């Protein structure tokens, strides 16, 4: 067995919420659960008892739970959880009503805003009343083009309190990127900021908001809150109203809409690999129960915690972070570049705010190490007890860095899930040791396995990550997919009746998990899901480019985007054209979509049906074999990628 790099103390294990759940199950069901593995196995063997017990343990606020827990348990998709329940997501996040800090909102300009739970409740009530006056009813959509500020949280909670559906994009998306998403869901209200900051630069998005609002049909209101300026001029936004003017003057008690467990709560978006992004609909009850499980059991989150995750409102980790309110914790929101105004900015923030749970990406931790930062020596991190990392696999060396230069005694949890389930398949475990390079455990109630191409389980070998039993956080479906075909094809076409997630993974001898990367063509630099189609649509605007192909290349313990372009006959790629391609991509997507390297090739490999084969190119670049070459119409095109000298620097 591998030697762990961290081991929880017996006292910490005994005091954990995970251990308390184990003792409760033992008392109620007459079983003996000796360790996490036994608990996980029990949660899969008795799913109805397990999820019903979690409802009771977490004291879910609901009008009724109903008697039934799971209907059609063999149907995947199709199983229904708590079909008789009536609840409201926001009611569970706003159950705390004292002045304990709910939100601490920070940005790279050094501004700090504090909002207590009672004040948060009042702000949500005022916005909910305004949204109701704008015609927002259960099932209507409210869209946010928003930085990670307190107004984004207030807007989501107000939307959810009405039983409406919240959907957000970060403000660095270009107009087309926003319309590719919001244009599909026809929001009733658009909430936006006047801008955002990045690396010390103030970026005004009001012209973009105007274009988006003009293109979206059926908007009843466009609401703009100040982020760059205290009183932004809305003259260029006809019909828009300022946040303070839109809020209802007075609002009494919130009338939380009690709706079914599977009432839509969020619409999140796929990467758009094969076209416009898929609109993934997540339920109020499933999201709530899953997030509470992941926070309170897998992270041991409680009302005395200060919980931070570096994220934008366009990434599912924002939705995951905000659910920390259901545990009564204080959430720290930060908007801006992670190394602004100085490389140690987030660690200095963690010291000032007394952060206990610090969430980030694998890329950020690697960058801190490369910067030579030693946060544990430079800052008082005595309150810090957990570091969470996701977005990509956490390198073995990053485990060493965290325990050497951040803190020797903390839970380092590399976690993995996705937008598809707005939660995790693999997480941390406060009662298990941490092993270098491994995710600690498969989530409770999640029948996660690794299988070969024929669906046979694998151990200590790479295979497809799957989930073989229904779980409450499965999507309700896709928006505008009435027969469910697109939803089925996305997750259940590979192995009928089994969720195939698109990750290449391995179950270790320690019963942990290693994620080796995406098994499809999704690009994931720095933890941001990027579809190649999003990039291709922009590159095609450049007249000199005939077509392009983009991959991620493993580079210096991270990944970087590499774009290959075929140019018109007689043209040669130079620095000026490279910069124009980058600017074109940046203008309509986000800075994260911009490739690190742009290289010229004469031809791009494709299948016989004409589809580009990103995975084959990626394999060649990494010196890996390309299987099934006979499926390619022009396999000789691959040879050009094998020895490109530019890929070595």
C-alpha positions in Angstrom: 0.0 0.0 0.0 1.1 3.6 -0.7 2.1 5.7 2.3 -0.4 8.5 2.9 0.7 12.1 2.9 -1.9 13.1 5.5 -3.9 11.2 8.1 -6.8 12.6 10.1 -6.4 12.4 13.8 -8.6 10.0 15.8 -10.2 13.0 17.5 -11.0 14.6 14.2 -12.5 11.4 12.8 -14.7 10.9 15.9 -15.9 14.5 15.8 -16.8 14.5 12.0 -20.3 14.6 10.6 -19.4 11.5 8.6 -18.8 9.5 11.7 -22.0 10.8 13.3 -23.9 9.6 10.2 -22.3 6.1 10.5 -23.3 5.8 14.2 -26.8 6.9 13.3 -27.1 4.2 10.6 -25.8 1.6 12.9 -28.3 2.5 15.6 -31.3 2.6 13.2 -30.5 -0.4 11.1 -28.5 -2.7 13.3 -25.4 -2.9 11.1 -21.7 -2.3 11.8 -19.9 0.2 9.6 -16.2 -0.1 10.3 -15.0 2.5 7.8 -15.9 4.7 4.9 -15.9 1.8 2.4 -18.6 0.1 4.5 -20.6 3.3 4.6 -20.4 3.8 0.9 -21.4 0.2 0.2 -24.4 0.6 2.5 -25.5 3.8 0.8 -25.6 1.9 -2.6 -27.2 -1.2 -1.2 -30.1 0.7 0.5 -30.5 3.9 -1.6 -34.0 4.7 -0.3 -33.0 4.4 3.3 -29.8 6.4 2.7 -31.3 9.4 1.0 -34.3 9.5 3.3 -31.9 9.5 6.3 -30.0 12.4 4.7 -33.2 14.4 4.4 -33.8 13.9 8.1 -30.2 14.5 9.1 -30.0 17.8 7.2 -33.5 18.9 8.4 -34.6 19.8 4.9 -37.2 22.7 5.0 -40.2 21.5 3.1 -44.0 21.7 3.1 -44.0 18.0 2.9 -41.6 15.1 2.1 -44.2 12.5 1.3 -43.9 8.8 1.9 -42.2 7.7 -1.4 -38.5 8.1 -1.8 -37.7 6.6 -5.2 -40.0 5.6 -8.0 -38.7 3.4 -10.9 -35.3 2.7 -9.3 -34.2 0.7 -12.3 -34.9 3.4 -14.8 -31.8 5.4 -15.8 -32.7 7.9 -16.9 -36.3 8.0 -15.6 -36.0 7.3 -11.8 -37.8 9.9 -9.7 -36.8 10.9 -6.2 -39.2 12.1 -3.5 -42.1 12.5 -6.0 -44.6 13.7 -3.4 -42.3 16.3 -1.8 -42.9 20.1 -1.9 -40.0 22.3 -1.1 -38.2 25.5 -2.0 -34.4 25.7 -2.6 -34.0 29.3 -1.4 -35.9 28.5 1.8 -33.2 26.0 2.8 -30.4 28.5 2.0 -32.1 31.3 4.0 -33.1 29.4 7.1 -30.5 31.3 9.2 -31.8 34.8 10.0 -29.3 36.3 12.4 -26.5 38.8 11.7 -23.9 36.2 11.3 -22.0 37.0 8.1 -23.5 35.2 5.1 -21.5 36.8 2.3 -18.1 38.6 2.3 -17.7 40.0 -1.2 -14.2 41.0 -2.3 -12.5 42.1 -5.5 -9.1 42.8 -6.8 -9.5 46.5 -6.2 -9.5 45.8 -2.4 -13.2 46.5 -1.8 -15.0 44.5 0.9 -18.7 44.2 1.4 -20.3 42.2 4.3 -23.8 41.0 4.3 -25.3 39.2 7.3 -27.9 36.4 7.0 -30.8 38.7 8.1 -29.7 41.5 5.7 -29.4 38.9 2.9 -32.9 37.7 3.6 -34.3 41.3 3.3 -32.4 41.9 0.0 -33.7 38.7 -1.5 -37.3 39.6 -0.4 -37.1 43.0 -2.1 -35.7 41.6 -5.3 -38.2 38.7 -5.3 -41.1 41.2 -5.1 -39.6 43.1 -8.0 -39.2 40.0 -10.1 -42.8 38.9 -9.3 -44.0 42.4 -10.5 -42.1 41.8 -13.7 -44.1 38.6 -14.3 -41.6 36.1 -13.1 -43.5 32.9 -12.1 -42.5 29.3 -11.4 -40.6 27.9 -14.4 -39.7 31.3 -15.9 -36.0 32.0 -16.5 -33.9 34.8 -15.0 -30.5 35.2 -16.6 -27.4 36.8 -15.1 -24.4 38.3 -16.9 -22.7 38.8 -13.7 -19.4 38.9 -11.8 -19.0 36.9 -8.6 -20.6 39.6 -6.4 -23.2 39.6 -3.7 -25.9 40.8 -6.2 -25.4 37.5 -8.2 -26.2 35.5 -5.0 -29.2 37.7 -4.2 -30.5 37.4 -7.7 -30.2 33.6 -7.7 -32.0 33.3 -4.3 -34.8 35.6 -5.3 -35.3 33.7 -8.5 -35.3 30.4 -6.7 -37.7 31.7 -4.0 -40.3 32.2 -6.7 -39.7 28.7 -8.2 -38.2 30.3 -11.3 -35.0 29.1 -13.0 -31.6 30.9 -12.7 -28.9 30.8 -15.4 -25.7 32.7 -15.4 -22.7 33.5 -17.5 -19.5 35.3 -16.4 -19.2 38.8 -17.9 -16.0 38.0 -19.9 -18.2 36.1 -22.4 -18.6 37.8 -25.8 -22.0 38.7 -27.2 -22.2 35.5 -29.3 -21.2 33.3 -26.5 -23.9 34.8 -24.3 -26.5 34.5 -27.0 -25.5 30.9 -27.7 -26.7 30.2 -24.1 -29.4 32.7 -23.1 -30.8 32.8 -26.6 -32.0 29.2 -26.1 -33.8 29.7 -22.8 -35.8 33.0 -23.5 -35.3 34.6 -20.1 -38.0 36.9 -18.7 -35.5 39.2 -16.9 -31.8 39.9 -17.6 -29.6 41.0 -14.6 -26.2 42.3 -15.4 -23.3 44.3 -14.0 -21.9 47.4 -15.6 -18.6 45.7 -15.9 -15.8 43.7 -14.2 -12.1 44.0 -13.5 -9.3 41.7 -14.6 -5.6 42.2 -13.8 -6.2 45.8 -12.8 -8.1 46.6 -15.9 -11.7 47.8 -15.7 -13.8 46.3 -18.5 -17.1 48.1 -19.3 -19.7 45.5 -20.6 -22.6 47.9 -21.0 -22.3 47.9 -24.8 -22.4 44.1 -24.7 -25.4 44.1 -22.4 -27.2 46.4 -24.8 -26.5 44.0 -27.7 -27.6 41.0 -25.7 -30.8 42.7 -24.5 -31.7 43.7 -28.0 -31.3 40.2 -29.3 -33.2 38.5 -26.6 -37.0 38.5 -27.3 -39.5 38.7 -24.5 -37.5 40.5 -21.9 -39.7 42.2 -19.3 -36.8 43.9 -17.6 -33.1 44.6 -17.9 -31.6 45.3 -14.4 -28.0 46.6 -14.1 -26.1 46.7 -10.8 -22.9 48.8 -10.2 -19.6 47.0 -10.1 -17.2 49.4 -11.8 -19.0 52.7 -10.9 -21.3 53.6 -8.0 -23.8 55.1 -10.4 -23.2 53.8 -13.9 -24.8 55.7 -16.8 -27.5 53.5 -18.4 -28.1 55.9 -21.3 -26.8 53.4 -23.8 -29.2 50.8 -22.4 -32.7 51.8 -23.5 -35.2 50.5 -21.0 -32.7 49.3 -18.5 -33.2 50.1 -14.8 -30.6 50.4 -12.0 -30.5 47.7 -9.3 -31.5 50.0 -6.5 -34.4 51.5 -8.5 -35.7 48.1 -9.4 -35.8 46.6 -5.9 -39.2 46.9 -4.2 -39.2 49.6 -1.5 -40.6 47.3 1.1 -41.1 43.6 1.2 -42.6 41.5 4.0 -41.9 37.9 4.6 -40.8 35.9 1.6 -43.5 33.6 0.3 -41.3 30.7 -0.7 -43.0 28.7 -3.5 -43.4 25.1 -2.4 -42.8 23.0 -5.6 -41.9 19.5 -6.6 -38.5 18.0 -5.8 -37.6 17.9 -9.5 -38.7 21.6 -10.1 -36.1 23.2 -12.4 -33.7 25.4 -10.4 -30.6 26.0 -12.6 -29.8 25.9 -16.3 -26.1 25.2 -16.8 -24.4 24.9 -20.2 -22.2 22.2 -21.8 -19.0 23.3 -23.5 -20.5 23.4 -27.0 -18.0 20.9 -28.5 -20.3 19.9 -31.3 -22.3 23.1 -31.8 -24.3 25.4 -29.6 -24.0 24.5 -25.9 -26.5 22.1 -24.4 -28.8 23.6 -21.8 -28.6 21.3 -18.8 -31.6 21.6 -16.4 -31.0 20.8 -12.7 -33.6 20.3 -10.1 -34.1 22.2 -6.8 -34.4 19.1 -4.6 -31.6 17.1 -6.2 -29.2 20.0 -6.1 -30.0 20.8 -2.5 -29.7 17.3 -1.2 -26.5 16.5 -3.2 -24.8 19.7 -2.2 -25.6 19.3 1.5 -24.2 15.8 1.4 -21.0 17.0 -0.3 -20.6 20.0 2.0 -21.5 18.5 5.4 -20.3 15.0 5.0 -17.5 15.1 2.5 -16.2 18.5 3.6 -17.4 18.6 7.2 -18.8 22.1 6.6 -20.7 23.8 9.4 -22.0 27.1 10.6 -18.7 28.3 12.0 -16.8 27.7 8.7 -15.6 30.4 6.3 -15.9 28.9 2.9 -14.1 30.3 -0.2 -14.0 29.0 -3.8 -12.2 30.8 -6.6 -14.8 30.7 -9.4 -16.8 32.7 -11.8 -20.6 32.6 -12.2 -20.1 30.7 -15.4 -18.7 27.7 -13.7 -20.7 25.1 -11.7 -18.4 25.6 -8.7 -20.2 28.9 -8.2 -23.5 27.1 -7.8 -21.7 24.6 -5.5 -20.2 27.4 -3.4 -23.5 29.2 -2.9 -25.1 26.1 -1.5 -22.8 26.5 1.5 -25.5 28.9 2.9 -27.7 25.9 3.6 -25.0 24.8 6.2 -25.1 28.3 7.8 -21.5 29.0 6.7 -19.9 32.3 5.7 -19.2 32.4 2.0 -16.3 34.5 0.6 -16.9 35.7 -2.9 -14.0 37.0 -5.0 -14.1 38.5 -8.4 -11.0 39.2 -10.4 -7.7 37.7 -11.4 -6.3 35.3 -8.8 -2.9 37.0 -8.8 -4.1 40.6 -8.7 -3.1 42.9 -7.3 -0.2 40.7 -6.1 0.7 37.0 -6.4 -0.2 36.2 -2.8 -3.6 38.1 -3.0 -5.8 35.1 -2.3 -3.7 33.7 0.5 -3.6 37.2 2.1 -7.4 37.2 1.8 -7.5 33.8 3.5 -5.6 35.1 6.4 -7.6 38.3 6.8 -11.0 36.5 6.5 -10.0 33.4 8.5 -10.9 31.1 5.7 -11.4 27.5 6.9 -12.1 25.8 3.5 -10.2 27.1 0.5 -11.3 26.0 -2.9 -9.4 26.5 -6.1 -8.2 24.8 -9.3 -5.2 22.5 -9.8 -3.8 25.1 -12.2 -3.8 27.8 -9.5 -1.9 25.6 -7.0 0.7 24.7 -9.7 1.0 28.4 -10.6 1.6 29.3 -6.9 4.4 26.8 -6.7 6.0 28.2 -9.9 5.7 31.7 -8.4 7.7 30.5 -5.4 4.9 31.3 -3.0 5.0 29.7 0.5 1.6 30.8 1.9 2.1 28.8 5.1 5.2 30.7 6.0 4.1 34.1 4.7 0.5 34.1 6.2 -1.3 33.0 9.3 -3.4 30.1 8.0 -4.1 28.6 11.4 -7.9 28.4 10.7 -7.4 26.7 7.4 -8.4 23.0 7.7 -9.2 22.0 4.1 -8.0 22.8 0.6 -10.3 21.7 -2.3 -9.0 21.4 -5.9 -10.9 20.7 -9.1 -11.0 21.6 -12.8 -8.3 19.2 -13.8 -6.3 16.4 -12.2 -4.1 17.6 -9.3 -0.5 16.7 -10.0 1.4 14.6 -7.6 3.9 17.5 -7.1 1.0 19.8 -6.1 0.2 17.4 -3.2 3.8 17.8 -2.1 3.6 21.6 -2.5 0.4 22.0 -0.4 1.7 19.9 2.5 5.2 21.5 2.4 4.4 25.2 1.7 0.8 25.7 2.6 0.0 23.6 5.7 1.0 20.2 6.9 -2.2 19.4 8.7 -5.2 19.8 6.5 -7.5 17.8 4.3 -6.4 18.2 0.6 -9.4 17.1 -1.4 -9.0 16.8 -5.1 -12.7 16.6 -6.3 -14.2 15.7 -9.6 -17.7 15.9 -11.1 -19.1 18.4 -13.6 -21.6 20.8 -15.0 -23.5 17.7 -16.1 -24.5 16.8 -12.5 -23.7 20.3 -10.8 -21.9 18.3 -8.2 -19.2 15.6 -7.8 -18.6 11.9 -8.4 -15.4 11.8 -6.3 -14.7 14.0 -3.3 -12.8 14.4 -0.1 -13.4 12.3 3.0 -12.5 13.7 6.4 -12.2 10.2 8.0 -9.8 8.8 5.3 -6.1 9.4 4.7 -4.9 11.4 1.6 -2.7 9.7 -0.9 -0.5 11.6 -3.3 -2.2 12.0 -6.7 -5.5 10.5 -5.6 -9.0 11.6 -5.1 -10.0 10.2 -1.7 -13.3 8.5 -2.4 -16.3 8.0 -4.5 -19.2 10.0 -3.2 -21.8 8.5 -0.9 -24.9 7.3 -2.8 -23.0 7.4 -6.1 -22.4 4.1 -7.7 -19.3 5.2 -9.5 -17.2 2.6 -11.3 -14.5 2.4 -14.0 -15.2 0.1 -16.9 -13.6 -1.1 -20.1 -15.1 -0.6 -23.6 -17.4 -3.5 -23.0 -18.7 -2.1 -19.7 -16.8 -4.6 -17.5 -15.5 -3.2 -14.2 -11.8 -2.4 -14.0 -9.5 -2.1 -10.9 -6.1 -0.3 -11.0 -6.5 0.2 -14.8 -7.6 3.1 -16.9 -11.2 3.1 -18.2 -14.4 5.0 -18.6 -15.8 6.6 -15.5 -19.5 5.6 -15.1 -22.3 5.7 -12.6 -24.5 2.6 -12.5 -27.4 3.6 -10.2 -29.7 6.7 -10.3 -28.9 9.6 -7.9 -30.9 12.7 -7.0 -28.7 15.2 -8.8 -29.1 13.7 -12.2 -30.4 16.4 -14.6 -34.1 16.9 -15.1 -33.1 16.9 -18.8 -32.0 19.4 -21.4 -33.9 22.5 -22.3 -35.9 22.2 -25.6 -35.4 18.4 -25.7 -39.1 17.3 -25.3 -38.5 13.6 -26.1 -35.3 13.4 -24.1 -33.2 12.1 -27.0 -30.4 14.6 -26.7 -30.2 14.0 -22.9 -30.1 10.2 -23.5 -27.5 10.4 -26.2 -25.2 12.6 -24.1 -24.9 10.2 -21.2 -26.5 6.8 -21.9 -25.7 6.0 -25.5 -22.4 4.4 -24.7 -23.6 1.9 -22.1 -27.4 1.6 -22.0 -28.9 2.2 -18.6 -25.5 3.5 -17.3 -24.3 7.1 -17.0 -21.0 7.5 -18.9 -19.4 10.8 -17.9 -16.6 11.2 -20.4 -13.7 11.0 -17.9 -10.8 8.6 -18.2 -10.3 7.3 -14.6 -8.8 4.5 -12.5 -9.7 3.0 -9.1 -6.6 2.6 -7.0 -5.5 -0.1 -4.5 -6.5 2.3 -1.7 -10.0 2.6 -3.1 -9.3 6.1 -4.2 -9.7 7.5 -7.7 -7.3 8.9 -10.3 -8.7 11.1 -13.1 -6.5 10.9 -16.2 -8.4 13.5 -18.2 -11.4 13.8 -20.5 -12.2 10.8 -22.6 -13.8 13.0 -25.2 -12.6 16.1 -27.0 -13.6 18.7 -24.4 -10.8 21.2 -23.7 -10.2 21.9 -20.0 -7.4 24.5 -19.6 -7.3 25.8 -16.0 -10.5 23.9 -15.1 -12.6 25.8 -17.6 -14.7 23.6 -19.9 -14.2 24.8 -23.5 -15.8 23.2 -26.5 -13.8 23.2 -29.7 -16.8 24.4 -31.7 -16.8 27.6 -29.6 -13.3 28.3 -30.9 -13.9 27.1 -34.5 -16.8 29.4 -34.9 -14.6 32.4 -34.1 -11.6 31.3 -36.1 -13.7 30.9 -39.2 -14.3 34.7 -39.1 -10.7 35.2 -40.1 -10.6 35.3 -43.9 -7.2 33.8 -44.3 -8.1 30.7 -42.3 -9.8 27.8 -44.1 -10.3 25.6 -41.1 -8.8 24.8 -37.7 -8.4 22.2 -35.0 -7.8 22.7 -31.4 -6.4 20.4 -28.7 -5.0 20.6 -25.2 -1.3 19.6 -24.8 0.1 18.4 -21.5 2.8 21.0 -20.7 4.8 21.5 -17.6 2.4 19.7 -15.2 -0.5 21.6 -16.7 -2.3 21.8 -20.1 -2.3 24.5 -22.7 -4.5 25.1 -25.8 -2.8 24.6 -29.1 -4.6 25.7 -32.3 -3.7 24.3 -35.7 -4.8 26.3 -38.8 -5.0 25.6 -42.5 -4.6 28.8 -44.4 -5.5 29.8 -47.9 -3.1 28.7 -50.6 0.1 30.7 -50.7 -0.3 32.3 -47.2 2.1 31.8 -44.3 1.2 32.2 -40.6 3.1 35.1 -39.1 2.9 36.9 -35.7 0.5 39.5 -37.0 -2.0 36.9 -38.2 -1.6 34.9 -34.9 -2.5 38.0 -32.9 -5.5 38.7 -35.1 -6.8 35.2 -34.6 -6.3 35.5 -30.8 -8.1 38.8 -30.8 -11.0 37.4 -32.8 -11.4 34.5 -30.4 -11.1 36.7 -27.3 -13.6 39.3 -28.6 -16.5 36.8 -28.8 -15.7 34.2 -26.2 -13.5 34.6 -23.1 -9.8 35.1 -22.5 -9.6 31.5 -21.4 -10.5 30.4 -25.0 -7.4 32.0 -26.5 -4.8 29.4 -27.5 -1.3 29.5 -26.1 0.2 28.4 -29.4 -1.1 28.7 -33.0 0.6 26.6 -35.6 0.1 26.1 -39.4 -0.5 22.7 -41.0 -1.4 21.8 -44.6 -4.2 19.4 -43.8 -6.4 18.2 -40.9 -7.4 14.6 -40.3 -11.1 13.7 -40.5 -13.4 10.8 -40.4 -15.1 9.4 -43.5 -18.2 11.4 -42.7 -16.1 14.6 -42.6 -15.7 15.2 -38.9 -12.4 16.5 -37.5 -10.7 14.1 -35.1 -9.2 16.1 -32.3 -8.5 13.0 -30.1 -6.3 11.5 -32.8 -4.2 14.6 -33.1 -3.9 14.9 -29.4 -2.6 11.3 -29.2 0.0 11.9 -31.9 1.2 15.1 -30.2 1.7 13.1 -26.9 3.3 10.2 -28.6 0.4 7.9 -28.0 -1.0 5.4 -30.4 -4.0 6.2 -32.7 -6.4 3.4 -32.9 -8.8 2.7 -35.7 -7.0 4.7 -38.4 -9.1 3.0 -41.0 -12.0 5.2 -39.8 -10.1 8.2 -41.1 -10.5 9.5 -44.6 -7.0 10.9 -44.7 -4.8 9.2 -42.0 -1.7 10.5 -43.7 -2.6 14.0 -42.4 -1.7 12.8 -38.9 2.0 12.6 -39.7 2.4 16.3 -40.0 1.7 16.7 -36.2 4.2 14.1 -35.1 7.4 16.2 -35.3 6.3 19.8 -35.1 9.3 21.4 -33.4 7.1 24.3 -32.2 5.3 21.9 -29.9 8.4 21.4 -27.8 8.7 24.9 -26.5 
